Amino acid sequence: GDEEGSYFVSIDSADRQHAGLIRPEHQEHQGRRLADGRQLGATSWNFDVDVTFEKINIELEIGAAKMQVVVNYCHKLTPTLTNWGACQTGRAGAGDIVKMEGYASGKQIIFPWPTVSMEMGGLLVYDNTAAMGVDSSKQVFLRSVGARGQHLQDNTGNVKMGPSTGLWEKFDLIDASGGIGQLGTDMRFWIKSYRNQYLQDNNNNVKWSGSKAGWEKIRLLDAGGGQVYLQSHRGKYLATQETSKAGLLTCKVTIYRSANCRDGSKSFETTSSSGQEWKFDDDNWESAKAEGDCFQTEFYDEDEQESNYEDNQWEEGNFGCINFKSDLDDDMAGLKIWAKGPPEPQWEGNVIWSSTKTDAAKWQILQNIPEQSSAVSFGDPLLYGGL
């Protein structure tokens, strides 16, 4: 190479059978080899690698497609702006990867690297890796899965959720990927509101901040199904916490001494959607009716006086006056009532930083609400060798 500790390797499709044999012998790079990737479908391809004391620049050209990966690694004797923090604080050892950048046709992409094998010599193998790209050129809406489709808001300085898609719900994604991170985690964003405030993890409090620094950097991680997790600098996940409670529904069943709902009566009420049971010694009942919000009612035959007995009588929903069948006429000694389940209430709650990846921590990043167009794209799995 042109300088100590640097060299350049270039191979193409014609050299593929020898790729695994290229082993630089320079003392700074002992143990590194140019790993052979899987057979690429294109008829021709070219693979250029430029290795210096601080980074590896990989350029791959397959037909008309071009891809570039820049790998910055730790070199304690020659710290740089890219690797100084990780090297000096002990977060990375010599040869460890401290920053990775990927570009496809000139546009930066994100690599979550679900499976990465790395040796101290610097050998990398990217195994069944999905590429994730984020279009930050347009404003976006952050839709919560856990909040049943509501959107993140800068509500005049408060971090809230709402059903609207107006100014309060629009955000800019600003690239914050500079600095030191761990392998596959460097692609981060600042999330800026209409008030030029940035989403912040302030010691586990979700806030809007006028600063644009480390506490405001948010990582995007693949959550599957076109959704993402938003991870803070403390490793917490932006999530919603529901406080709304469903209003309980009541079912009322009245039983009568005589047929056609006449004479003496007794009523039973429940709000339980899993069923509530009553048993009694008096079995002289001949008719009943149900009103309110009933799902179903089971009348017990006195012989067994338990649920699911074959001679019991079942009635669905609300019902007007019914007479018991002959097995239960003057032989009914219990009943079980199920109320309807409560309707799902309008979502109310808080925005928090959570330690766990749940549905409440999943988000969609949308550019256009009516069209449901996502700002995040997920590519096919990649499998490449590296140095």
Secondary structure, DSSP 8 states (H G I E B T S, - for coil): --STT-EEEEEEGGGGGGGGG-----GGGTT---------SSS-EEEEEEE-SSEEEEEEEETTEEEEEEEEE--TTS--TTTHHHHHHTSS-TT-EEEEEEEETTEEEB---SSEEE-TT--EEEEEEEEEEE--SS-BEEEETTTTT-EEEEETTEEEEES--SGGG-BEEEE---S---TT---EEEEE-TTS-EEEEETTEEEEES--SGGG-EEEEEEETTEEEEE-TTS-EEEEEE--------EEEEEEEETTTEEEEEEEEE--SS-EEEE-S-----EEEEEESEEEEEEEETTT-STT-TT-EEEESSEEEEE--TTTTT-EEEEEEEE---------EEEEEESS--GGG-EEEEEETTTTEESEEEEEEEEEE--
